[in-house]
Amino acid sequence: MALVLGHLVFKSIYCLFCATFWRIYPVFVAYRIDTFASHYPVTNTHEWEGTRVAALGRVSSHAIAIFFLAVWVAFATAGLSMPCRNHEPSNAMKLDFTLDNQARAPKYQQIVNAIVGDIERGVLALGDQLPSINEACAEWYLSKDSVKRAYETLHQQGFITSITRKGFFIAGQPKRHALRVLIVAGGLTEGVKQLHDAIASNLQREAILDVSSYNYRRELLCQLLDRQQGNYHYFVLMPHLIGQDPITLQCIRNVPGNKVILVGNQWAEVLRHGHQLHYGGETALYDALQSQLSTLQKYTKLNLVLPEHDCFDADSIRAFRRFCTTYGFDFQLIDELAEADIQPQQAYFVVDSHHLIKLVEGSQRRGLQLGRQMGIVSFVENDYTRLLAGGVSVIAHPSAEVGRLAAQIMSGQHCPRAASGSLALQLQFRASC
């Protein structure tokens, strides 16, 4: 094949050279005249030596040049993407790689992800030889372009090295690259921020943590997961308040299970995929309220203040209703907190920070002492809930524990609590209640 291509290149260059430099034409034309005259004698010699013969020579030269150039270009172009021939097996490691034709990630990126994953898991070690480009494209039914680009990417990142006439090998000192993590949540809430900070503080390596919101819309969640498939090592999914329909389930299953960390309790019984960290749910909140029943009984009415710009978990609303009904509390769900809603001998459970500030300021204007004449419990814990009004009571979601377990999974450590069970909620009373 190499000899044929070399011959075609030579002929093409020769013809182009002839077509470019017109002064060489007389030699070519003379050769054409002698050859033609030897087969077809003519009487009028001047006619063959005239302009018409030169023109014929020029046309023939152009035709030959264009023909050989077209053949050469066709072979060269086909050689870039044509399937590879089978080669004799080498000492290269056989990679356990399955191409996903349905994934949005480019084929070369899938190769890169597979090899990097094998290096991180210890399947590929220092000095291991990779299949050659020809062997790889024949084994995986890929074009040379895809395999070559994948190897070039790995070489640029320092994961592999190449030795002339030997092949590609796992490098000894790959460049240190940050772990890329995408946290996907319905909204950018305080709880999401706490989870982000908990993961960042527990990871023992350099990491880039991005947060993206799907605004509680299934189609946005599916688009987000589809587009970002090859861009992150892990996806921390909080798919709350969207339907558990087959389309949504399939969107989540399309992400490889070893890259998925599902957080929450909503999907525990309908989706067995990836790592799962369960917390919350109706039973967890009911138990947290029940554990502090004696403290809450000093209030005549319990109010659940719903967030204005976010959705609230239906399980939590059911747990709140059930607790109040079971123990005889008067209760109310407040969509928009007004000044008139702030009353003595009542306790308020809030989600939004601005509702928390409004309640504290309202109690001060009315001269109501928090913890005795009025109670406030926040569903979000942060620095100012510990400082505001002498300390605000909180229903603590286990964000710190979830972040620790998620970081443990990303570090490749065994996480016994990630597959089953639920992390409990804790109602911590401080001065505000």
LORO-576665 format. One line per 4 residues: number of its first residue (from 1); for each residue x, y negated, z negated of N, C-alpha, C. Coordinates in steps of 0.001 Angstrom, whole numbers. Atoms other than C-alpha are relative to their C-alpha. Layout:
<recs>
NUM) X,Y,Z,X,Y,Z,X,Y,Z  ...
</recs>
This chain:
<recs>
1) 836,1205,0,0,0,0,874,-1260,0  -880,1159,80,2855,-2365,-846,648,-278,1351  -618,180,-1317,4525,-1736,2552,-985,-601,981  1016,530,-916,1271,-2401,4394,-218,-1474,-256
5) 221,1419,340,673,-5659,2531,1209,-834,390  -1192,736,-380,4295,-6666,3095,63,-243,1500  14,144,-1458,3970,-6037,6821,-1014,-1060,427  1020,987,-355,747,-8048,6976,446,-1408,-341
9) -496,1327,377,2332,-10935,5121,1026,-487,1020  -1031,382,-971,5295,-10915,7485,-616,-425,1327  640,332,-1281,3081,-10884,10589,-755,-1319,-98  778,1222,165,882,-13651,9200,904,-1216,-5
13) -933,1127,50,3829,-15905,8396,601,-265,1370  -577,160,-1334,5326,-15254,11812,-970,-702,941  994,589,-901,2103,-16114,13621,-279,-1453,-361  220,1381,411,1508,-19231,11561,1183,-879,383
17) -1195,749,-390,5078,-20286,12218,-55,-354,1475  119,247,-1440,4502,-19929,15961,-1078,-1026,299  1108,910,-267,1194,-21768,15788,321,-1415,-439  -303,1325,538,2757,-24661,13868,1020,-736,845
21) -1094,646,-743,5915,-25348,15865,-170,277,1486  361,-180,-1411,4829,-25903,19455,1220,167,906  -1164,-59,-867,8377,-26101,20800,492,1423,201  -425,-1387,-170,8850,-22374,20335,-872,710,1020
25) 934,-640,-926,5952,-21676,22697,625,457,1316  -551,-481,-1295,8058,-21505,25890,585,1404,-99  -560,-1347,151,9883,-18462,24538,-1119,1024,-9  1128,-914,97,6591,-16809,23625,-694,160,1338
29) 684,-30,-1295,5050,-17755,26965,826,775,1021  -849,-719,-951,8039,-16489,28928,-112,1500,-210  162,-1422,297,7744,-13176,27130,-1330,520,514  1308,-398,-481,4040,-13072,27976,11,97,1526
33) -35,0,-1470,4798,-13907,31653,700,1247,499  -746,-1173,-457,7422,-11190,32017,-817,1266,-194  778,-1214,275,5198,-8602,30407,-1182,114,951  1179,-18,-845,2130,-9598,32410,397,269,1445
37) -416,-144,-1396,4044,-9824,35725,471,1409,305  -481,-1355,-244,5589,-6393,35268,-1147,962,250  1150,-863,-217,2103,-4863,35201,-901,-493,1134  878,590,-1018,287,-7262,37495,810,-986,825
41) -811,913,-839,2619,-8686,40227,-884,-1023,714  734,1063,-684,1509,-11967,41724,937,-653,1008  -794,644,-1026,2670,-13949,44745,299,-1444,-341  -176,1408,313,2220,-17423,43391,654,-147,-1365
45) -732,73,1276,4967,-17692,40780,-250,-1295,-712  188,1315,631,4398,-21394,40188,-1295,-40,-804  1267,14,743,847,-20672,39075,180,557,-1398  -205,-602,1329,2035,-18433,36205,928,-839,-857
49) -898,833,788,4696,-20929,35226,-627,-1343,-359  650,1299,231,2197,-23775,35066,-634,-123,-1367  637,335,1273,140,-25282,32332,-994,1062,-422  1038,-971,347,-2575,-22624,32530,583,1171,-772
53) -636,-1095,717,-126,-19906,31407,380,-418,-1412  -339,513,1338,1115,-22058,28516,-1228,-57,-877  1243,57,776,-2457,-22616,27439,-431,1394,-416  350,-1374,338,-3096,-18876,27630,869,510,-1142
57) -899,-402,1078,-36,-18319,25437,-412,-596,-1327  413,641,1245,-1288,-20826,22926,-1253,669,-570  1228,-646,463,-4720,-19226,22739,299,1363,-587  -348,-1326,502,-3215,-15762,22312,696,-102,-1344
61) -721,158,1262,-875,-17014,19594,-949,-344,-1132  999,366,1019,-3742,-18638,17677,-850,1196,-378  865,-1156,282,-5889,-15532,18006,721,1016,-876  -763,-968,809,-3146,-13281,16662,198,-521,-1415
65) -235,580,1330,-2375,-15683,13802,-1255,80,-854  1256,-2,765,-6003,-15990,12773,-383,1419,-385  358,-1387,292,-6556,-12235,13019,800,550,-1182  -822,-545,1074,-3603,-11260,10859,-211,-744,-1320
69) 245,760,1229,-4271,-14067,8405,-1301,436,-668  1284,-444,553,-7903,-12954,8001,131,1368,-655  -197,-1333,577,-6857,-9333,7428,766,-85,-1304  -817,128,1213,-4216,-10362,4911,-802,-580,-1169
73) 818,620,1048,-6615,-12626,2977,-1035,985,-522  1007,-973,428,-9275,-9885,2931,604,1031,-939  -629,-999,863,-6848,-7353,1488,443,-613,-1319  -479,637,1228,-5387,-9811,-999,-1148,-297,-943
77) 1164,305,834,-8812,-10905,-2206,-594,1272,-580  559,-1253,496,-10084,-7356,-2466,875,596,-1082  -891,-569,996,-7023,-6405,-4454,-174,-589,-1368  196,614,1309,-8008,-8819,-7224,-1090,660,-789
81) 1152,-498,738,-11262,-7150,-8103,-377,1444,327  375,-1360,-368,-11256,-3720,-6500,339,957,-1138  -263,-958,1078,-11408,-723,-8851,1411,542,86  -1365,-523,45,-8092,679,-9983,5,1481,335
85) -155,-1417,-230,-6843,4029,-8823,426,689,-1295  -443,-749,1168,-6279,6717,-11391,1513,152,28  -1434,-143,115,-2714,6876,-12634,315,1145,-946  -428,-1068,905,-748,9513,-14395,-67,-515,-1433
89) 103,457,1375,-1398,9337,-18156,1360,-345,-575  -1226,432,654,1223,7511,-20222,-94,321,-1480  -13,-211,1440,2093,7502,-23908,-851,-1018,-736  794,1060,619,-342,4657,-24555,-1093,592,-880
93) 1090,-393,884,-2893,4852,-27350,-1317,-41,773  1326,-1,-608,-6412,5754,-26217,-932,-808,-895  810,914,799,-8697,2942,-27387,-1461,438,17  1419,-335,131,-12194,3643,-28656,-806,-1261,288
97) 654,1247,-415,-13869,872,-26676,-1194,327,881  1209,-177,-796,-17422,800,-25340,-472,-1365,480  427,1268,-574,-18393,-1995,-22996,-1503,-165,-141  1419,309,142,-21745,-3641,-23767,-409,-921,1146
101) 389,792,-1165,-23176,-4783,-20452,-1146,-959,-285  1123,874,336,-26151,-6427,-22199,437,-1216,-812  -464,1093,852,-24038,-8711,-24370,343,-1223,845  -361,1234,-684,-23511,-12350,-23455,1514,-245,-30
105) -1444,185,96,-19860,-12159,-24529,672,519,1270  -697,-470,-1209,-17547,-11929,-21465,708,1325,-266  -616,-1327,139,-16017,-8528,-20779,1407,-104,-571  -1357,118,521,-12483,-9740,-21436,-24,-288,-1496
109) 92,312,1420,-13599,-11127,-24819,-370,1235,-809  327,-1245,686,-15113,-7760,-25739,1252,864,-183  -1257,-742,133,-11724,-6152,-25043,853,-607,-1106  -787,689,1034,-9978,-8775,-27178,-534,325,-1386
113) 596,-273,1307,-12438,-8275,-30047,257,1440,-447  -201,-1404,347,-12075,-4488,-29900,1435,259,-447  -1404,-234,347,-8256,-4539,-29976,365,-694,-1301  -277,718,1253,-8067,-7203,-32707,-637,737,-1178
117) 657,-757,1061,-10594,-5203,-34746,772,1250,-379  -793,-1195,278,-8484,-2042,-34399,1290,-350,-735  -1211,429,710,-5395,-3973,-35512,-321,-309,-1456  360,377,1359,-7193,-5383,-38560,-369,1216,-844
121) 386,-1205,746,-8527,-1930,-39528,1146,1001,-138  -1131,-900,101,-5118,-316,-39134,-4,1122,1012  31,-1040,-1037,-6117,1851,-36169,1192,-158,933  -1176,296,-809,-3406,157,-34099,1070,-593,-913
125) -1085,448,865,-46,-356,-35788,1136,-572,850  -1157,589,-653,3236,-2070,-34974,652,995,952  -688,-822,-986,4785,-692,-31790,-877,908,815  894,-841,-789,1734,1202,-30538,-155,-569,1407
129) 111,436,-1392,1497,1082,-26763,-1455,-6,435  1348,114,-570,-1668,-110,-25073,-1,591,1414  75,-446,-1395,-2923,1304,-21769,463,-1101,941  -365,998,-1003,-1508,-397,-18711,-1266,-625,576
133) 1159,671,-587,-3758,-2759,-16804,-745,950,932  640,-943,-914,-4406,-101,-14159,-734,1100,-765  630,-1057,790,-5123,2592,-16745,-1251,-519,-705  1130,558,740,-7419,289,-18727,-1196,-249,908
137) 1136,313,-870,-9506,-836,-15778,-602,1270,595  531,-1270,-481,-9825,2746,-14517,-813,701,-1085  685,-677,1101,-10841,4036,-17952,-1302,-692,-374  1170,765,450,-13320,1233,-18742,-852,-504,1165
141) 753,429,-1191,-14523,637,-15139,-116,-1523,57  -51,1455,-36,-13448,-2997,-15232,916,-448,1132  -905,554,-995,-11728,-5266,-12752,1339,-321,-639  -1318,374,504,-8055,-6067,-13058,-36,-1377,-656
145) 100,1353,548,-9012,-9683,-13710,-386,20,-1477  491,-32,1381,-10914,-8826,-16907,1062,537,-952  -1022,-597,869,-8183,-6579,-18341,1213,-923,-112  -1162,884,13,-5401,-8962,-17337,-251,-1222,-871
149) 311,1179,816,-7162,-11935,-18926,-41,358,-1487  41,-436,1398,-7779,-9959,-22124,1413,157,-557  -1373,-200,458,-4108,-8972,-22382,739,-1339,-115  -638,1319,84,-2982,-12530,-21651,-470,-750,-1248
153) 518,641,1207,-5272,-13811,-24422,643,587,-1250  -625,-649,1154,-3912,-11250,-26884,1479,-370,-111  -1416,379,11,-355,-12130,-25860,172,-1429,-498  -69,1394,449,-974,-15861,-26356,-255,-124,-1498
157) 328,45,1420,-2426,-15172,-29797,1016,753,-852  -1056,-664,735,598,-13096,-30746,-319,1403,-461  365,-1337,435,-1185,-9771,-31173,768,1085,754  -721,-1003,-783,681,-7955,-28386,1204,-654,667
161) -1146,471,-771,3946,-8251,-26502,156,904,1210  -199,-794,-1214,4985,-7038,-23060,1484,192,241  -1375,-339,-343,8212,-5304,-22004,16,416,1458  -50,-261,-1434,9146,-5252,-18330,230,1480,272
165) -47,-1396,-441,8609,-1826,-16747,-339,988,-1116  376,-873,1112,7480,-490,-20113,-1485,-78,-308  1421,156,273,4055,-1951,-20784,-274,-991,-1120  462,912,1043,2149,-3709,-23569,-5,732,-1336
169) -143,-605,1315,2762,-3072,-27264,-545,-937,-1081  459,798,1137,1318,-4202,-30581,1201,-731,-584  -1110,821,473,3490,-7069,-31808,179,148,-1511  -288,-154,1422,5160,-7084,-35201,-548,-1122,-847
173) 414,1145,798,4231,-10576,-36339,-1057,-805,751  1048,780,-667,870,-11693,-34912,-227,-1316,-709  291,1299,579,-51,-15296,-35439,-1175,108,-969  1057,-20,1009,-2213,-15943,-38457,-1156,-850,488
177) 1165,716,-493,-5682,-16897,-37265,-1069,-45,-1066  1044,170,1008,-8513,-18206,-39372,-1168,941,279  1221,-799,-95,-11463,-15954,-40066,-1156,-936,313  1108,865,-410,-14476,-17444,-38314,-1312,624,-464
181) 1252,-462,592,-17800,-17141,-40158,-1101,-1001,332  1156,851,-279,-21201,-18477,-39111,-1124,361,-964  1143,-171,888,-23898,-18930,-41754,-1233,-506,740  1214,330,-753,-27315,-18891,-40061,-1168,-27,-969
185) 1103,172,947,-30210,-20258,-42128,-1142,-758,659  1162,701,-545,-33702,-21595,-41524,130,-1501,-98  -209,1438,200,-32788,-25025,-42920,1270,-225,-790  -1230,348,704,-29777,-26810,-44347,-350,-458,-1410
189) 453,281,1357,-30868,-26601,-47984,1184,-3,-968  -1028,3,1029,-28955,-26998,-51218,498,1416,-273  -399,-1385,207,-28974,-23219,-51631,979,485,1050  -925,-372,-1078,-27251,-22797,-48254,1374,-611,-260
193) -1273,649,325,-24601,-25304,-49293,722,747,-1125  -613,-744,1093,-24027,-23389,-52526,591,1315,485  -510,-1262,-544,-23643,-20128,-50612,1271,-244,797  -1186,367,-777,-21182,-21788,-48219,1194,-228,-919
197) -1100,312,908,-19083,-23112,-51110,474,1251,-743  -372,-1220,724,-19187,-19755,-52929,837,925,876  -785,-849,-908,-17929,-17854,-49865,1395,-594,192  -1294,656,-238,-15190,-20424,-49223,938,148,-1193
201) -853,-71,1188,-13930,-20285,-52814,465,1415,-306  -341,-1388,301,-13820,-16472,-52899,829,676,1090  -815,-595,-1057,-12129,-15787,-49553,1475,-224,-292  -1427,70,308,-8444,-15035,-50022,839,-237,1251
205) -736,283,-1219,-7440,-16170,-46538,-586,-1241,652  479,1179,-714,-7778,-19111,-44201,-1270,354,778  1284,-301,-650,-11336,-19308,-42868,-647,-1289,484  824,1093,-514,-13572,-21548,-40815,-1448,420,-179
209) 1392,-319,281,-17158,-21529,-42115,-893,-1054,640  965,882,-645,-19816,-23051,-39871,-1403,354,-471  1394,-200,394,-23474,-23491,-40772,-888,-479,1141  925,364,-1069,-26274,-23518,-38195,-1423,319,-435
213) 1406,-173,373,-30032,-23897,-38619,-833,364,1216  918,-367,-1077,-32729,-22245,-36520,-1391,-592,-228  1247,733,262,-35499,-24437,-38031,-1217,920,-126  1060,-981,239,-37547,-21326,-38907,-757,362,1281
217) 585,-359,-1290,-38170,-20634,-35211,736,1205,562  -580,-1250,-453,-37619,-17144,-33893,806,-168,1279  -700,111,-1273,-36629,-18185,-30384,1350,-679,-166  -1283,653,243,-33912,-20475,-31731,981,955,-675
221) -860,-992,648,-32580,-17695,-33955,575,959,1031  -468,-950,-1018,-32377,-15289,-31004,1010,-645,941  -938,700,-884,-30690,-17865,-28766,1333,-225,-691  -1220,277,758,-28196,-18745,-31470,866,1248,-125
225) -765,-1233,153,-27177,-15135,-32120,551,480,1337  -428,-460,-1319,-26986,-14356,-28404,1195,-803,502  -1059,859,-540,-24778,-17333,-27536,1295,83,-802  -1180,37,854,-22399,-17011,-30482,617,1373,-248
229) -441,-1372,248,-21789,-13243,-30248,1518,135,-75  -1444,-213,-56,-18117,-13423,-29293,827,-1059,-685  -729,1138,554,-17203,-16561,-31235,305,109,-1484  -179,-102,1446,-17291,-15348,-34852,297,1443,-402
233) -289,-1327,544,-15958,-12466,-36890,-1164,525,-830  1118,-411,852,-18955,-12434,-39259,-1152,-995,142  1216,800,21,-22543,-13684,-39279,-700,247,-1335  769,-90,1243,-24156,-14402,-42653,-1405,-492,324
237) 1344,311,-475,-27861,-14279,-41774,-959,-138,-1176  1069,212,963,-30665,-15712,-43893,-1297,-198,786  1165,129,-902,-33640,-14970,-41586,-1312,-85,-776  1169,160,856,-36320,-16328,-43914,-1156,-642,761
241) 1226,652,-459,-39896,-17261,-43082,-195,78,1506  337,-271,-1394,-40011,-15817,-39580,-569,1405,68  684,-1277,-114,-42058,-12882,-38377,940,1173,176  -804,-1216,-113,-40702,-9370,-38661,-480,830,1191
245) 489,-662,-1206,-41739,-8506,-35108,1144,710,705  -1058,-767,-684,-39848,-6140,-32767,1035,-869,700  -956,851,-710,-38265,-9014,-30808,1049,-538,-956  -939,530,991,-36732,-10566,-33919,927,1093,-511
249) -816,-1115,476,-35551,-7183,-35178,1071,368,1024  -965,-350,-1034,-33879,-6454,-31847,1083,-1061,129  -992,1088,-55,-32168,-9872,-31821,1080,209,-1050  -964,-209,1073,-30543,-9070,-35152,817,1259,265
253) -721,-1247,-275,-29659,-5517,-34096,1017,-168,1126  -940,214,-1093,-27879,-6893,-31006,1372,-430,-494  -1285,361,593,-25169,-8245,-33294,590,1265,-621  -595,-1217,575,-22738,-5414,-34194,-134,37,-1518
257) 279,-126,1426,-23519,-4082,-37653,1169,-366,-893  -1151,323,833,-19958,-4529,-38926,257,-1493,-100  -170,1451,51,-20275,-8286,-38296,-1175,-701,-688  1227,591,546,-23677,-8821,-39971,-22,146,-1521
261) 266,-28,1440,-24291,-9750,-43619,-1370,-648,-188  1365,493,199,-28029,-10079,-44297,-181,-386,-1457  158,518,1360,-28831,-12207,-47348,-1483,-242,-269  1395,191,375,-32191,-12156,-49116,-725,1312,-159
265) 781,-1194,300,-34995,-9755,-49831,-1063,303,1051  1127,-111,-927,-37378,-10270,-46920,105,1209,918  -189,-1025,-1030,-35834,-7659,-44588,425,1338,-575  -544,-1190,650,-34930,-4990,-47129,-665,1289,472
269) 732,-1227,-315,-37630,-2508,-46072,-280,197,1487  322,-120,-1432,-37905,-3179,-42331,1245,76,876  -1199,42,-834,-34291,-3471,-41171,1171,606,-766  -1187,-623,556,-31406,-1152,-41967,1147,-243,970
273) -1033,386,-964,-28577,-2904,-40177,1013,-886,-704  -1047,828,561,-25250,-4304,-41260,80,100,-1518  -104,104,1453,-24360,-5243,-44829,-1193,-812,-508  1177,685,517,-27298,-6352,-46981,204,-360,-1469
277) -68,500,1366,-27284,-8478,-50142,-1392,-491,-382  1387,296,350,-30725,-8527,-51724,-74,-856,-1263  318,759,1206,-31932,-11162,-54152,-1331,-705,241  1272,717,-122,-35127,-13020,-54873,-1163,955,158
281) 1204,-791,-153,-38564,-11775,-53974,-974,-253,-1141  1065,249,972,-41808,-11777,-55925,329,561,-1373  -277,-639,1285,-40737,-9349,-58631,1114,-712,-756  -1132,649,659,-37433,-11139,-59323,-414,-1302,-668
285) 428,1269,597,-39067,-14547,-59904,-973,240,-1144  961,-311,1064,-41921,-13054,-61960,744,438,-1266  -760,-461,1160,-39422,-11310,-64229,762,-1148,-654  -728,1141,566,-37386,-14525,-64638,-932,-891,-817
289) 970,809,752,-40513,-16477,-65706,-447,730,-1261  469,-780,1150,-41653,-13689,-67994,1049,45,-1119  -1060,-60,1006,-38273,-13607,-69745,17,-1236,-903  24,1242,781,-38867,-17200,-70971,-1433,-422,-304
293) 1416,291,249,-42598,-16940,-71681,-193,-857,-1252  193,733,1263,-42293,-18204,-75280,354,-1468,137  -373,1409,-196,-40574,-21403,-74149,-1028,-720,856  954,646,-902,-43078,-22116,-71377,-1375,-193,-636
297) 1344,76,600,-46117,-21631,-73635,-264,-1305,-727  240,1297,632,-45613,-25065,-75214,-601,-1014,972  600,893,-993,-46910,-26596,-71956,-1384,505,384  1380,-364,-323,-50580,-26662,-71018,-209,272,1480
301) 172,-161,-1449,-50055,-26736,-67267,1359,130,661  -1222,-195,-778,-47397,-25505,-64853,-246,-456,1438  123,550,-1357,-46848,-27290,-61516,1174,464,857  -1020,-370,-968,-44974,-25951,-58507,13,-1057,1097
305) -116,1095,-971,-43773,-28904,-56400,685,548,1251  -522,-585,-1242,-43326,-27699,-52822,885,-1005,731  -891,922,-738,-40546,-29152,-50661,-732,-660,1155  661,757,-1068,-41564,-31812,-48138,533,363,1381
309) -619,-188,-1317,-39113,-31025,-45331,577,1396,172  -507,-1362,-84,-38540,-27336,-45809,-1143,954,-327  984,-1028,323,-40470,-24104,-46102,370,654,-1323  -229,-659,1280,-40890,-22297,-49410,-433,1450,117
313) 214,-1437,-95,-40755,-18549,-49827,-1379,387,-526  1341,-427,405,-44257,-17027,-49940,55,948,-1188  -136,-892,1148,-43015,-14374,-52382,98,-782,-1299  -137,824,1203,-42078,-17093,-54860,-1330,-626,-393
317) 1325,572,306,-45513,-18701,-54572,-899,1064,-615  812,-1088,569,-47196,-15355,-55200,438,340,-1419  -498,-291,1348,-44950,-14711,-58204,-441,-1072,-991  421,1109,863,-45771,-18155,-59640,-1487,108,-324
321) 1452,-150,211,-49515,-17632,-59174,-288,1178,-943  262,-1199,814,-49404,-14153,-60680,398,-216,-1452  -439,256,1374,-47456,-15285,-63737,-999,-908,-727  943,934,645,-49812,-18204,-64428,-1340,683,-278
325) 1283,-692,178,-52901,-16037,-63935,96,1043,-1117  -167,-1068,988,-51573,-13188,-66087,28,-554,-1417  -180,524,1350,-50701,-15418,-69053,-870,-1224,-291  1012,1018,292,-53563,-17905,-68782,463,-1431,99
329) -443,1383,-204,-51683,-21013,-67656,-878,-683,1043  551,842,-1054,-53450,-23788,-65801,1160,-355,929  -1128,256,-913,-51382,-24321,-62660,-483,-741,1232  298,787,-1199,-51198,-26409,-59520,1199,58,951
333) -1016,123,-1034,-49301,-26408,-56217,-67,-1408,557  -27,1405,-418,-48255,-29971,-55319,784,-114,1301  -664,205,-1296,-47504,-30757,-51679,790,-1303,36  -658,1300,22,-46653,-34450,-52178,-72,-543,-1425
337) -66,445,1386,-45509,-35567,-55605,-257,-1495,-79  338,1409,204,-47140,-38843,-56625,223,-368,-1465  -196,481,1373,-46710,-40993,-59732,-1093,514,-908  1124,-453,824,-50147,-39934,-60953,118,1470,-389
341) -164,-1420,320,-49035,-36292,-60954,880,223,-1222  -925,-139,1133,-46494,-36949,-63715,-783,-241,-1286  833,48,1188,-48350,-36161,-66933,693,703,-1175  -594,-638,1176,-47408,-35212,-70524,-506,1431,-182
345) 307,-1380,332,-47438,-31623,-71779,-135,899,1232  -17,-820,-1215,-46860,-30288,-68303,1443,281,406  -1325,-374,-505,-43886,-28501,-66749,-35,28,1519  -83,134,-1453,-42729,-29007,-63152,1172,840,516
349) -1019,-810,-671,-40848,-26513,-61004,253,-636,1372  -304,779,-1204,-39060,-28359,-58166,1095,684,815  -1002,-532,-925,-36995,-27423,-55133,895,-1110,529  -748,1105,-591,-35953,-30752,-53588,661,-859,-1062
353) -736,853,934,-33368,-32960,-55264,-707,-1336,-214  639,1307,176,-35328,-36159,-54607,-1248,110,-867  1108,-210,925,-38360,-34680,-56390,512,77,-1435  -597,-79,1332,-36089,-33908,-59319,302,-1395,-538
357) -305,1377,427,-34871,-37524,-59478,-1281,-768,-305  1274,702,194,-38432,-38808,-59149,-663,397,-1314  590,-457,1257,-39616,-36684,-62069,766,-542,-1203  -793,538,1110,-36718,-37759,-64309,-286,-1491,-176
361) 292,1432,93,-37324,-41429,-63492,-1421,-244,-502  1380,142,464,-41092,-40995,-64009,-142,276,-1488  64,-293,1442,-40582,-39441,-67446,576,-1143,-819  -593,1131,703,-38368,-42349,-68442,-931,-1207,-10
365) 936,1130,-43,-40917,-44942,-67304,-1176,210,-954  1147,-293,858,-43679,-43207,-69253,406,285,-1444  -465,-246,1354,-41521,-42655,-72294,-204,1431,-447  200,-1416,326,-41895,-38864,-72135,1353,665,-216
369) -1250,-663,304,-39125,-36878,-73794,45,1368,671  -147,-1276,-708,-37908,-34079,-71576,360,1107,-991  -239,-1130,872,-37929,-30698,-73242,-1016,122,-1114  1025,-40,1041,-40727,-31621,-75659,-1364,-424,553
373) 1274,513,-515,-43410,-33728,-73997,-182,304,1498  58,-279,-1439,-42586,-32795,-70411,1189,903,344  -1066,-923,-374,-40554,-30046,-68767,293,-41,1489  -422,-58,-1404,-38579,-29845,-65536,902,1215,180
377) -822,-1149,-356,-37157,-26669,-63973,321,-98,1491  -433,111,-1397,-35127,-26808,-60751,335,1374,559  -374,-1235,-687,-34768,-23997,-58225,1421,-77,570  -1342,211,-549,-31359,-25428,-57260,918,-447,-1125
381) -988,424,983,-28294,-25668,-59447,1207,-582,711  -1206,631,-500,-25440,-28039,-58714,603,-832,-1128  -705,744,1047,-23166,-30441,-60551,-913,-954,-750  789,997,718,-25754,-33103,-61292,-1161,599,-776
385) 1027,-611,854,-28367,-30663,-62634,562,317,-1383  -610,-234,1303,-25882,-29922,-65403,218,-1281,-782  -281,1274,658,-25382,-33621,-66140,-1245,-874,-160  1163,878,-9,-28737,-35256,-65362,-899,271,-1204
389) 952,-66,1122,-30974,-35986,-68364,438,999,-1066  -499,-926,1005,-28747,-33993,-70680,40,1449,445  2,-1365,-537,-28997,-30935,-68440,-1383,437,426  1291,-423,-547,-31820,-29751,-66185,-54,1521,2
393) 189,-1453,-24,-33171,-26239,-66657,-106,473,1447  -35,-491,-1372,-32731,-24068,-63557,-415,1459,62  148,-1408,-372,-33918,-20844,-61981,1154,282,946  -1263,-122,-722,-30490,-19798,-60852,-54,1149,988
397) -210,-1015,-1021,-30353,-17977,-57540,1466,403,-60  -1379,-482,185,-27217,-15842,-57605,897,-336,1178  -811,393,-1157,-25450,-17855,-54900,1469,326,-222  -1408,-283,274,-22091,-17472,-56610,306,1484,166
401) -223,-1441,-118,-22478,-13691,-56830,-150,462,1447  171,-349,-1413,-23778,-13450,-53249,1234,-410,792  -1207,458,-687,-20825,-15522,-52055,1199,878,-294  -1118,-865,376,-18391,-13341,-53968,-90,1335,732
405) 168,-1285,-678,-19845,-10140,-52515,203,-136,1507  -194,214,-1436,-19945,-11592,-48992,1480,-140,331  -1443,147,-221,-16289,-12623,-49269,712,1335,-156  -586,-1328,200,-15485,-9142,-50532,-193,863,1246
409) 261,-748,-1238,-17117,-7617,-47437,922,-486,1116  -833,559,-1063,-15215,-9977,-45129,1469,340,-186  -1386,-367,273,-11964,-9015,-46810,253,1486,203  -159,-1425,-253,-12598,-5361,-45971,-31,858,-1232
413) 57,-777,1233,-13118,-4298,-49571,-1342,705,-109  1233,-755,215,-15699,-1762,-50649,-943,-824,-868  987,808,725,-18889,-3446,-51841,-1167,895,-373  1028,-985,327,-21065,-931,-53702,-1388,-581,-130
417) 1318,570,216,-23885,-3376,-54349,-569,-631,1263  458,658,-1219,-24152,-4572,-50773,-1056,808,727  913,-824,-775,-26169,-1649,-49499,-1370,128,-646  1281,-214,650,-28905,-1381,-52092,-78,-834,-1273
421) 187,743,1238,-30367,-3035,-55166,-223,-1473,264  285,1419,-129,-31250,-6660,-55807,646,-749,-1150  -610,832,1025,-29411,-9395,-57672,-1096,-786,-716  1074,602,792,-31554,-10777,-60488,84,-1522,4
425) 75,1442,225,-32706,-14392,-60892,27,-256,-1509  -85,347,1419,-32029,-16111,-64201,-589,-1379,-228  587,1283,395,-34073,-18869,-65828,816,-536,-1177  -889,574,1012,-31578,-21012,-67769,-606,-1309,-516
429) 599,1190,587,-33159,-23500,-70162,1066,-920,-561  -854,1047,553,-31415,-26762,-70971,-899,-1075,-609  732,1045,722,-32533,-30072,-72422,-1285,-411,691  1171,521,-716,-35109,-30794,-69700,-1243,846,-184
433) 1204,-842,109,-37464,-27965,-70643,-10,738,-1344
</recs>
